[in-house]
Amino acid sequence: MLKFALIAILCFLPWLCPAQSNFRAYSNSVEMVEGGIVATLEIFTGNEHITVRVPRGYTSSVDDEKHRVSFSDKAGAMNITLQVTTDSPGSLPPDDILRSRALASYDGAKFLQVGVAGVPGRAAKFVDTYRAVDDQLTLKRRHAFVSCPEGVVEFTFSANSRDFEQGRLAFGLMLSSFQLRAVTPPGAPSAP
């Protein structure tokens, strides 16, 4: 009887305890050697642990299902999204594919430029796009793609053309703070 009960519990366990997302993000802070405290975001996904610096004055919200974190400045005029994907593990797609991805994510966008993004120790590229909303307003986006062993981390910075240069500096600091560490799965031997 006990064996039957255990077998029944094991058979129904997946329905009783649905699978958890392998994406977790939480806020943290780091005390700087120079003094002061810097806000960071810690992301655990698959076997990777990602850390990025949160731009000063930005708030964040996490969407675990989409493996996405959104950041907004206080005025809501500048936004950054970070999305973890399993696309192209270990390498970046060619520039024309990155360009197509950036243009496809923004209806009516036009291409500006592609270049190398400043991310320490990782292959990374950026694609700049823009879209004229009307005679008075042009929106710009910088899409940054960072290669990781399990996929690509996509960053997107959006602002109107007037605020783009100021926000681009904060975005650059976020990219330059990008750190990736491997997470040892439970039960696996740890590295010496």
C-alpha positions in Angstrom: 0.0 0.0 0.0 2.8 2.4 0.9 4.5 1.6 -2.5 1.3 2.4 -4.3 0.9 5.7 -2.5 4.5 6.7 -3.2 4.1 5.9 -6.9 0.9 7.9 -7.1 2.5 10.9 -5.5 5.5 10.7 -7.9 3.2 10.5 -10.9 1.1 13.5 -9.8 4.1 15.6 -8.6 4.5 17.5 -11.8 0.9 18.7 -11.6 1.1 19.5 -7.9 4.4 21.4 -8.3 4.6 23.0 -11.7 8.1 23.7 -13.1 9.8 26.9 -11.9 11.2 29.3 -14.4 15.0 29.0 -14.6 15.2 32.8 -14.7 15.5 34.8 -11.4 16.4 38.4 -11.0 16.9 40.5 -7.9 18.3 43.8 -6.8 21.5 44.0 -4.9 24.1 46.7 -4.1 27.9 46.9 -4.1 30.0 49.1 -1.9 32.6 50.9 -4.0 36.3 51.1 -3.1 36.1 54.9 -3.8 33.1 55.2 -1.4 29.4 55.0 -2.0 27.0 52.3 -2.9 26.0 51.2 -6.4 22.8 49.4 -7.3 23.2 46.2 -9.2 20.9 43.6 -10.7 21.7 39.9 -10.2 20.2 37.5 -12.8 20.4 33.7 -12.5 19.4 31.8 -15.7 20.3 28.3 -16.6 23.9 27.8 -15.5 24.8 31.5 -15.8 24.9 34.3 -13.2 24.8 37.8 -14.7 25.4 41.0 -12.9 24.9 44.5 -14.3 25.0 48.0 -12.7 21.6 49.7 -12.6 21.8 53.3 -13.9 21.3 55.9 -11.2 17.7 57.1 -10.9 16.3 54.1 -12.8 13.7 51.7 -11.5 13.3 48.1 -12.6 10.6 45.5 -13.1 11.1 41.8 -13.8 9.1 39.6 -16.2 10.2 36.0 -15.3 8.2 34.3 -18.0 9.8 36.4 -20.8 13.3 36.4 -19.1 13.2 40.2 -19.3 14.0 43.1 -17.0 12.8 46.6 -17.9 14.4 49.8 -16.5 13.0 53.3 -16.6 14.3 56.7 -15.6 12.2 58.7 -13.1 10.5 60.8 -15.9 9.8 57.7 -18.0 11.5 59.3 -21.0 14.3 56.8 -21.2 14.0 53.0 -21.1 16.3 50.0 -21.1 15.3 46.4 -21.5 17.5 43.4 -20.9 16.4 40.1 -22.2 18.1 36.7 -21.9 17.7 34.4 -24.9 18.9 31.0 -25.9 19.6 32.2 -29.5 23.1 31.6 -30.9 24.7 30.0 -27.8 28.4 30.9 -27.7 28.6 33.3 -30.6 26.9 36.3 -32.1 24.9 36.1 -35.3 26.3 38.0 -38.3 25.8 41.8 -38.5 23.0 41.6 -41.1 20.9 39.3 -38.8 21.5 41.6 -35.8 20.4 44.5 -38.0 17.3 42.7 -39.1 16.4 41.8 -35.5 16.8 45.4 -34.4 14.6 46.7 -37.2 12.0 44.0 -36.8 11.5 44.9 -33.1 10.6 48.5 -33.9 7.9 49.1 -36.6 8.9 51.8 -39.1 12.5 52.0 -37.8 15.4 53.0 -40.0 18.9 51.8 -39.7 21.6 54.2 -38.4 24.8 52.2 -37.6 26.3 49.0 -36.3 29.4 48.8 -34.1 31.3 47.0 -31.4 29.7 47.4 -27.9 32.0 47.9 -24.9 31.4 44.8 -22.8 34.4 43.4 -21.0 35.5 39.9 -22.0 32.5 39.2 -24.2 31.8 39.5 -27.9 29.2 42.3 -28.2 27.7 44.5 -31.0 25.3 47.3 -31.1 22.8 48.4 -33.8 21.3 52.0 -33.7 17.9 52.7 -35.2 15.5 55.6 -35.3 11.9 56.4 -36.1 10.3 59.8 -36.8 7.0 59.8 -34.9 6.1 63.3 -36.3 7.9 66.5 -37.3 8.7 67.3 -33.7 9.6 63.9 -32.3 12.2 61.3 -33.3 12.8 58.2 -31.2 16.2 56.4 -31.2 17.1 52.9 -30.0 20.4 51.3 -29.4 20.2 47.5 -29.4 23.2 45.7 -27.9 23.8 42.0 -28.3 26.1 40.2 -25.9 27.3 36.6 -26.6 27.1 34.2 -23.7 27.7 30.4 -23.6 24.0 29.6 -23.3 22.7 32.3 -25.6 22.6 36.0 -26.3 21.7 38.8 -23.8 19.9 41.6 -25.6 19.9 45.1 -24.3 17.7 47.8 -25.8 18.0 51.5 -24.9 15.1 53.8 -26.1 14.8 57.6 -25.8 13.8 60.6 -27.9 16.6 62.2 -29.9 16.9 65.1 -27.4 17.6 62.7 -24.5 19.5 60.0 -26.4 23.0 61.2 -25.9 22.6 61.7 -22.2 21.0 58.3 -21.7 23.5 56.6 -24.0 26.2 57.3 -21.4 24.2 55.5 -18.6 23.5 52.7 -21.0 27.2 52.4 -21.8 28.0 52.2 -18.1 25.5 49.4 -17.7 27.1 47.5 -20.6 30.6 48.0 -19.3 29.6 46.6 -15.9 28.3 43.4 -17.4 29.7 40.3 -15.6 29.0 36.7 -16.4 29.9 33.8 -14.1 29.1 30.1 -14.5 26.8 28.6 -11.9 27.6 25.0 -10.7 24.4 22.9 -10.9 23.5 21.2 -7.6 25.2 17.9 -7.2 27.9 18.7 -9.8 31.6 18.7 -8.6 32.8 22.3 -8.1 35.9 23.6 -9.8 39.1 23.4 -7.8 
